[in-house]
Amino acid sequence: MNFNTNFNDIENNYLFAEVALRVKAYSEKNPDKKVLKLGIGDVTLPLVPAVIDALHKAVDEMSKQESFKGYGPYEGYDFLRTEILNYYNNFGVKLDLDEIFVSDGAKSDLGNILDIFSKDNVVLVPDPVYPVYVDTNLMAGRKIIYANATSDNGFLPMPDYSVNADIIYICSPNNPTGASYTKVQLKQWVDYANAKNAIILYDAAYECFIEDSNLARSVFEIKGAETCAIEFCSLSKIAGFTGTRCGYTVIPHALERDNLNANKTWLRRQSTKFNGVPYIVQKGAAAVFSKQGMQQIKQNLAYYKHNAKIISDCLDDCGVWYTGGKNSPYVWFKCPDGMSSWQFFDYLLENCQVVGTPGSGFGKNGEGFFRLTAFGSEEVTKEAATRLKKLLKR
């Protein structure tokens, strides 16, 4: 018996676990200090009334013989997939119902999708990057190469045709940098993927924050994406489902490699390893896309967008360079005075009790940068911005 020794190649501590440990240690030593957390991208507003009503009704249905639900379809109930299909129609993307697969969140599917790919594929990820993209491939023993995202390119690396990649990760708006590709820039990535016979794994978890019409809400707004892309999305940020767990993955029928159809292969994988998202959760998710649900959710999104503006205005006032803050819930900025990311983390915690996320935790190009999130409460965000401004202006 042997363990998967590829686990030796990943960090012992997940980034946010290390953040939590440091905050806990500080709070235990300084119980009188109020710590303001703008680190982890977890939402703070509750589920909207339309979703809560749908969840309650679904619970009642499960208590009656005639409406009880057992095992559901592996790909999700049609009532939810129809709502998602209509949602995509709003920004000009036409899908077939069976191109949509309901999941328990984008993070799960981003890792699980690797089951349908050979282990000898070369994986291209931007640096800095959401750690899940790297760790899940390291666990499987794949070779990873990096596209350098730096302040010089606005943390938006573009394709290099001298580089040969098989699987390409793109997150736009990006986590952690908040930077977003324009439709013109995404077209270059789609053309590159098709030329290299590669597949783009497109993380659209933050598409709901996009307001600029030059930015894409979906990779499938880009001509040619249907033959080279798989899209992952989540209800965690748009609807506060971080604790309720629901998302979806879109795999076009046109995506084929090695005489295998990606859509059919994923369905086969799901039917073996996944029993679907609970009926109750899917009923709540369907309410997200209702007219009433979307109206209520827009109010929540406006709340978080306002928080992002509070942070951005603070950095503007201090003359600090950053990306994000607009079309994104994340603000990514350069640490002052040449501090490293973890030095600045400790400095903030010690001097103004504000918690963010060290950029180095997202890759080598994140060193010297820092991420703040707009998902805190407005009260906490305003107070954190006030404290941060006083500190930075020193």
C-alpha positions in Angstrom: 0.0 0.0 0.0 1.3 3.4 -1.0 -0.1 6.9 -0.5 -0.2 9.4 -3.3 3.2 11.0 -2.8 2.2 13.9 -5.0 0.8 15.4 -1.8 4.4 16.0 -0.7 4.5 18.7 -3.4 1.8 20.9 -2.0 2.0 23.3 0.9 1.3 21.8 4.3 -1.1 24.6 5.2 -3.8 26.0 3.0 -3.2 29.8 2.7 -6.4 30.8 4.6 -5.7 28.2 7.3 -2.4 30.0 8.0 -4.1 33.4 8.0 -6.6 32.1 10.6 -3.9 30.7 12.8 -2.1 34.0 12.9 -5.2 36.0 13.6 -6.2 33.5 16.4 -2.8 33.8 18.0 -2.9 37.6 17.9 -6.5 37.8 19.3 -5.6 35.5 22.2 -2.7 37.8 23.2 -4.7 41.0 22.6 -8.3 40.2 23.7 -9.1 43.9 24.0 -8.3 44.7 20.4 -11.1 44.6 17.8 -9.8 42.8 14.7 -11.4 43.7 11.4 -11.4 40.9 8.8 -11.2 41.7 5.1 -9.3 38.6 4.2 -11.3 35.6 3.2 -13.8 36.1 0.4 -16.8 35.0 2.4 -20.1 36.9 2.1 -21.7 38.5 5.1 -25.3 39.3 4.0 -27.9 36.6 4.5 -29.8 34.8 1.7 -32.5 37.0 0.2 -36.2 36.5 1.1 -37.1 34.9 -2.3 -34.5 32.2 -1.7 -35.5 31.6 1.9 -39.2 31.2 0.9 -38.2 28.7 -1.8 -36.1 26.7 0.7 -39.0 26.6 3.2 -41.4 25.4 0.6 -39.0 22.7 -0.6 -38.6 21.5 3.0 -42.4 21.2 3.3 -42.4 19.3 0.0 -40.0 16.7 1.5 -42.4 16.1 4.3 -45.2 14.8 2.0 -45.4 11.5 0.2 -46.7 13.0 -3.0 -43.9 15.6 -3.3 -41.0 13.9 -1.6 -37.8 13.7 -3.7 -35.1 11.0 -3.4 -32.2 10.7 -5.8 -32.2 13.5 -8.3 -30.7 13.7 -11.8 -26.9 13.7 -11.8 -26.8 16.8 -13.9 -29.4 18.7 -11.9 -33.1 19.3 -12.1 -34.5 20.8 -15.3 -36.3 23.5 -13.4 -32.9 25.0 -12.2 -31.0 24.3 -15.4 -33.8 26.2 -17.3 -33.3 29.2 -15.1 -29.6 29.1 -15.6 -30.1 28.8 -19.4 -32.3 31.9 -19.3 -29.8 33.8 -17.2 -27.1 33.2 -19.9 -29.6 34.4 -22.6 -29.5 37.8 -20.8 -26.0 38.4 -22.0 -26.4 36.8 -25.4 -25.2 33.3 -24.8 -27.4 30.5 -26.2 -27.0 27.1 -24.5 -28.7 23.8 -24.7 -30.2 22.5 -21.4 -27.9 19.4 -21.3 -24.8 21.6 -21.6 -25.5 22.8 -18.0 -24.4 20.7 -15.0 -25.5 21.7 -11.5 -22.9 21.2 -8.8 -22.2 22.0 -5.1 -19.9 24.8 -6.2 -17.2 26.0 -8.6 -14.3 24.9 -6.3 -15.5 21.3 -6.4 -15.9 21.1 -10.1 -12.6 22.9 -10.8 -10.9 20.0 -9.0 -13.2 17.2 -10.2 -13.0 18.1 -13.9 -9.4 16.9 -13.9 -10.8 13.3 -13.8 -11.6 13.6 -17.5 -8.1 14.7 -18.5 -4.9 12.6 -19.0 -2.2 13.1 -16.3 0.4 13.9 -18.9 -1.3 17.2 -19.9 0.7 20.3 -19.4 -1.2 22.9 -17.3 -0.8 26.6 -17.7 -1.9 28.8 -14.8 -1.3 32.5 -14.2 0.9 33.5 -11.3 -0.5 34.8 -8.9 -3.4 32.4 -8.9 -6.2 30.9 -6.8 -4.4 28.0 -5.0 -6.9 25.4 -5.9 -5.9 25.4 -9.6 -2.3 24.6 -8.7 -2.9 22.2 -5.8 -5.4 19.9 -7.5 -3.0 19.4 -10.4 0.0 18.8 -8.2 -2.1 16.2 -6.3 -2.6 14.4 -9.7 1.1 14.7 -10.6 0.7 17.0 -13.6 3.4 19.4 -14.9 2.5 23.0 -14.3 3.9 26.0 -16.1 3.1 29.6 -15.3 2.0 32.7 -17.2 3.5 35.7 -15.4 1.0 38.2 -14.1 2.7 41.3 -13.0 2.0 45.0 -12.5 3.7 45.6 -15.9 0.8 43.7 -17.7 -1.9 44.8 -15.2 -1.9 41.2 -13.8 -3.4 40.1 -17.1 -0.9 37.9 -18.9 -1.6 37.2 -22.6 -0.9 34.1 -24.7 2.7 33.2 -25.8 2.7 31.0 -28.9 6.1 29.7 -28.0 4.5 28.0 -25.0 2.7 24.7 -25.5 -0.1 24.1 -23.0 -2.9 21.6 -22.9 -5.1 22.9 -20.0 -5.3 26.7 -19.4 -6.8 28.3 -16.3 -8.4 31.7 -16.6 -10.3 33.5 -13.9 -12.0 36.8 -14.9 -12.6 38.9 -12.8 -9.6 37.4 -11.2 -9.1 36.0 -7.8 -6.9 37.3 -6.2 -6.0 40.4 -8.3 -9.5 41.7 -9.3 -8.2 42.3 -12.8 -10.6 41.5 -15.7 -9.9 40.6 -19.3 -11.7 42.5 -22.0 -13.6 40.6 -24.7 -10.8 41.5 -27.2 -8.2 40.0 -24.8 -10.3 36.9 -24.2 -10.5 36.4 -28.0 -6.8 36.1 -28.1 -6.8 33.4 -25.5 -9.6 31.5 -27.3 -7.7 31.7 -30.6 -4.5 30.4 -28.8 -6.4 27.5 -27.2 -7.9 26.4 -30.5 -4.5 26.7 -32.2 -2.8 24.6 -29.6 -5.7 22.1 -29.3 -5.9 23.1 -25.6 -8.9 23.5 -23.3 -9.6 26.6 -21.2 -11.0 26.1 -17.7 -12.8 29.4 -17.3 -13.7 30.4 -13.7 -16.5 32.9 -13.9 -17.3 32.9 -10.2 -17.3 36.7 -10.0 -19.1 37.6 -13.3 -21.9 39.2 -11.4 -19.7 42.1 -10.4 -19.0 43.1 -14.0 -20.6 46.4 -15.1 -18.3 47.4 -18.0 -19.7 46.3 -21.3 -16.2 45.7 -22.7 -15.8 42.8 -20.3 -17.3 39.3 -20.8 -19.8 37.8 -18.3 -19.1 34.4 -19.9 -16.3 33.0 -22.0 -19.0 31.8 -24.4 -19.6 35.4 -25.5 -16.4 34.9 -27.4 -16.6 33.3 -30.9 -14.8 30.0 -30.9 -15.0 29.3 -27.2 -17.5 26.5 -27.7 -14.7 24.3 -29.1 -12.1 25.0 -26.4 -13.6 26.1 -23.1 -15.4 24.8 -20.1 -17.0 27.4 -17.8 -17.5 27.1 -14.0 -19.7 29.4 -12.0 -21.1 29.6 -8.5 -23.9 31.0 -6.5 -21.6 31.7 -3.6 -20.9 35.3 -4.4 -24.0 36.3 -6.5 -26.5 34.9 -4.0 -24.6 34.3 -0.8 -24.5 30.5 -1.2 -21.1 30.0 0.5 -22.8 27.9 3.2 -25.6 26.6 1.1 -23.4 25.3 -1.7 -24.6 25.4 -5.3 -23.0 26.2 -8.6 -22.9 25.0 -12.2 -20.5 24.0 -15.0 -21.2 24.6 -18.7 -19.6 22.1 -21.2 -20.6 22.7 -24.9 -21.5 19.7 -27.1 -18.9 21.0 -29.6 -16.0 20.3 -27.2 -14.3 17.1 -28.4 -10.8 15.6 -28.2 -9.3 12.2 -28.9 -12.7 10.9 -30.2 -14.2 11.7 -26.8 -17.0 14.3 -26.2 -16.3 16.4 -23.1 -19.9 16.8 -22.3 -20.7 13.1 -22.4 -17.5 12.2 -20.6 -18.3 14.6 -17.7 -21.8 13.2 -17.4 -20.3 9.7 -17.2 -17.9 10.8 -14.5 -20.7 12.6 -12.5 -23.0 9.6 -12.7 -20.2 7.5 -11.1 -18.9 9.8 -8.5 -21.7 12.4 -7.7 -25.3 12.0 -6.6 -26.3 15.5 -7.3 -27.1 18.6 -5.3 -30.0 18.3 -2.8 -33.4 19.1 -4.1 -34.0 21.7 -1.4 -30.9 23.6 -2.3 -31.7 23.4 -6.0 -35.2 24.9 -5.3 -33.5 27.8 -3.5 -31.0 28.2 -6.3 -33.8 28.4 -8.9 -35.3 31.3 -6.9 -32.1 33.2 -7.3 -32.9 33.6 -11.0 -36.5 34.6 -10.5 -37.5 38.2 -11.2 -38.0 38.8 -7.5 -34.8 37.0 -6.6 -32.7 39.0 -9.0 -34.1 42.3 -7.8 -33.2 41.4 -4.2 -29.8 40.1 -5.1 -29.0 43.3 -7.0 -29.4 45.2 -3.7 -26.9 42.8 -2.0 -24.4 43.1 -4.9 -24.7 46.9 -4.7 -23.8 46.7 -1.1 -20.6 44.8 -1.8 -19.7 47.0 -4.8 -20.0 50.0 -2.4 -17.6 48.3 0.0 -15.2 47.9 -2.9 -15.4 51.6 -3.7 -14.7 52.4 0.0 -11.5 50.5 -0.2 -10.6 51.8 -3.6 -11.2 55.4 -2.5 -9.0 54.8 0.5 -6.1 53.6 -1.7 -6.6 56.4 -4.2 -6.4 59.0 -1.4 -3.1 57.4 -0.3 -1.7 57.2 -3.8 -1.4 53.4 -3.7 -1.4 51.5 -7.0 -3.9 48.7 -7.2 -6.0 46.5 -9.5 -9.7 45.5 -8.9 -12.2 47.4 -6.9 -14.2 48.0 -10.0 -16.0 45.1 -11.7 -14.6 42.9 -8.9 -15.1 42.4 -5.1 -11.3 42.2 -4.6 -8.7 45.0 -4.3 -5.1 44.0 -4.9 -2.4 46.6 -4.0 1.3 46.9 -3.6 2.7 46.7 -0.1 4.3 50.0 1.1 8.0 50.5 1.8 9.1 47.3 0.1 7.5 45.1 2.7 7.0 41.4 1.9 3.4 40.2 1.8 3.6 38.4 5.2 5.5 41.3 6.7 2.7 43.7 5.7 0.1 41.2 7.0 1.7 41.2 10.4 2.3 45.0 10.3 -1.4 45.6 9.6 -2.5 43.2 12.3 -0.2 44.7 14.9 -0.7 48.3 14.1 -4.4 48.7 13.0 -5.9 45.2 13.5 -7.0 44.9 9.9 -6.7 41.4 8.3 -6.2 40.9 4.6 -4.6 38.1 2.5 -0.8 38.1 1.7 -0.3 38.1 -2.0 2.6 35.6 -1.8 0.1 33.0 -0.8 -1.1 33.1 -4.4 2.3 32.6 -6.1 5.7 34.1 -6.4 4.5 37.1 -8.4 2.1 37.9 -5.5 5.1 38.7 -3.3 5.0 42.3 -2.2 1.2 42.6 -2.9 -1.9 42.3 -0.7 -5.5 41.5 -1.2 -8.6 43.0 0.5 -12.1 41.8 0.0 -15.3 43.8 -0.2 -17.4 41.0 1.4 -17.3 42.3 4.9 -20.0 44.4 6.5 -20.2 48.1 5.5 -19.4 49.0 9.1 -16.3 46.9 9.2 -15.2 48.0 5.7 -15.5 51.7 6.6 -13.6 51.3 9.9 -10.9 49.2 8.2 -10.5 51.9 5.5 -10.2 54.6 8.1 -7.5 52.7 10.0 -5.7 51.7 6.8 -5.6 55.3 5.6 -4.1 56.5 8.9 -1.5 53.9 8.7 -0.6 54.3 5.0 -0.4 58.1 5.3 2.4 57.7 7.9 
